[in-house]
């Protein structure tokens, strides 16, 4: 169930659609880079049928080291948050792919 789906798999899917493998690899890489660039500039990525990727701010906080119970300061940071679409939730819970995706 936890099998990985990598950029190489995306490249193969694109090439199976009739695009040369070298070009498919370049397309997959360009998509990944453009999404990373969009996120780093604070843009929200909305992929209909899949979900939304956005940045969220995590506040600075004090945690405790579980071994020593010593306080550890964790700085504020930005994290990527994914919110799945309704279609994706239905597809996952019905264990099938929604045809309109």
N, C-alpha and C positions, 0 to 999 in steps of 0.2 A: 504494500500500500504506500510505502514511503519511497517509491522509485523516483529518481530525479528526472526532470525534463530540462535539458540544457540548451544552450545556444546552438550547439551542433544539431540537436533535434529540431529546433526551429528552422535551421538552415536546410535540413533534409525535407521538412514539410514544404518550405518555399520552393525548393528544387523539384519536388514531386508535382508542384502546380505548373511546371513547364518552364521554369527559369533555370539557366545554367547554374551549376553548383557554385562556381566561383562568384558569380553575381549574387546568388542567394546568400552566400556568406557575408558579402559586403552589405547587402540589404539588412540582414539580421544585426550585424554589428552597428550599422548606422542607426537602426531603431533603438538599440540598447543605449548607445551614446547620446542620442537626442533625448531619451527619457531621463537619463542621469543628469544631463545638462539642465533640463526643465526643472527637475526636482531641486538641484543645487541653487537655482535662481528663484526658488520659492513658488514655482507654478504648480498647479494641481493637474494631474494627468487623469483624464476620464476616458475609459475604454468601455463603450456601451456593450452590455452583455457580459463583461468581465468584472469591472469594478473601478474604484477610484484610488489613486495613489496620491498621498499628500504628506507634507511635513508637519510634525507636531513638536511643540516646544516642551522639553522636560525641565522642570525647575531644579535648581540646585537643592540638594538635601543631604542630611547626615544619616548614614547607615551604620550598621555595626558588623565588624568582622565576626563571623559565627564561631571561630575557634577561640579568639581572645576576648571577644565582646568589646574590643576597643572601637571608639567611634572613628568612622571613615567619612570624609567629606567627598561627596560625588558632585562634580560640577554640572552646571546647566548644559544641556545639549539638545540638538535637533535629531529626531528619529523619523524614519519613514513609516507611515501608517497606511494599511490597505483596508479598504471597506469593500467587500464583495457586493456585486449587484444582486438584485432579486432573482434574475435568471440563473446566475451562477449558483446561488443558494439552492434553488429548485433542482438544478441539474445534479448537484452534489448529493442532496438528500434523496433524490429518486434514483441515484446511481446510474444515471444516463445523461447523454448530452442533449440539451435543448436544441431542436432543429433550427430555430431562428438565429442561433449564435453563429 
